[in-house]
Amino acid sequence: MKTAIQNGKIVTYTDTISVQENHSLIIEKDIIIDIVPNSEVGKKYPDATTIDATNKAIFSGFANCHTHFRLTLARGIFENESPSNSPPFPGLPRRPLPEISKEEHQIMVLLGAIESIKSGTTVAMEVAEGIMDYADELQKSGLRLVLAEQISDRISGSYGEPGKIQSDPQKNDKGLEKMSNLYSKWHNYDHSRITVGIAAWAPDMNSPNSLQKIRSLQDKLNVVSTIHLNQLWGEVQNIKDNYGTTPTKYLEQNNFLNNKLVAAHCRCMSTEEEKILGKYKSTVSFNAAIAARRGLSPNIKDLEEFGCKIAMGSDNMDENMIVVMRTGMFMERVRMTDGRNPSPNEAYQWATHNGYKSLGISNAGTLTKKSKADLIIVNLMQPHLTPQTDIVSNWVHMGQNHDVESVMVDGKWIMKEHKILNLDEEYIITKANEIAAKVWK
């Protein structure tokens, strides 16, 4: 069966972003097979089910290139307990995340998934330890997912904490086994809606041996990799103290940098490090909302100029990619003291097309013929989105999550007219509140 989304403003991207009006998007199975004038739909596709998108826009869905769904549990708390940005490190400690059961863990993860969908996300890379415990529940959301099992072999201490970095080889080997098992069960699941990546935690959480083994596994499996890189100034000092170099050089020395690497954060970098990362054509996940909360930001336009691809991620507590996209544009304008750059079109591209490409998902992240049918429908009949002189600029500057009416992934609706279709939203919100009240008591 074919679906024709008619009468909406279709935001397409090839080399540039453009808006097609008086056209219909034709979808068959999981693919956009055509974009035709409205007048031709009945002739070319008489059997298509039609959806009227009058006064609406059809955008690409967001690609969240770095998130931890479980950390919705810490919402309202961890945002105000950031690590120190100046010595002595690590500064005032953040309270630990409470221990919760496997079933409670699943609820918090699904809470994050619901928020993601409602704000227009269509693909997310989940970075965590023990993903096998909740992968089956998470995939029921209908989201496109990249599941990146994260490992560390540091015996004691956390990222950004000073001290000698000692390795536990057995811990590393167990982590590699988890990565391989996750890959065997979930990679290319459901016609490749679910894929698997691999993750090192951070330069000061992974020994040279750990980084080299993870990279070898990446080459064997041919998947994307990720790491928290130059996240904190305490991390930078820690690598200097232990290895006499910078975090990015440390990764280069251990063959970890490559063009399938998504480096999260990159907000405490020297120019030399930015050039090194750009040399390998790695992606930087610009996690703008959490960066603002931390009081730090990467040099995005510099990284881009040196060869890095820029994508975006939500990271902790907040899964709203509309806020991430807007905050990223604002923060970079403030950093550059430039009220025109980056443009809304650039920020939109970072948050959609670039993210898909960085996650290794081909033919997706843009509404063009032969692309995957991952899209969102946005109601433009809102005071804050009017007048509709430039709908992409409006969406980046003023968009809100309740503007998102419907979300499609792989040609299937996962939210329709604000209703989450695959998960029980009310139940999950109620249970999440009960869990948080109990464990933070």
Summary of the structure (lengths in Angstrom):
residues: 441
radius of gyration: 21.5
end to end distance: 51.7
largest distance: 71.0
contacts: 1589
relative contact order: 0.16
helix: 41%
strand: 24%
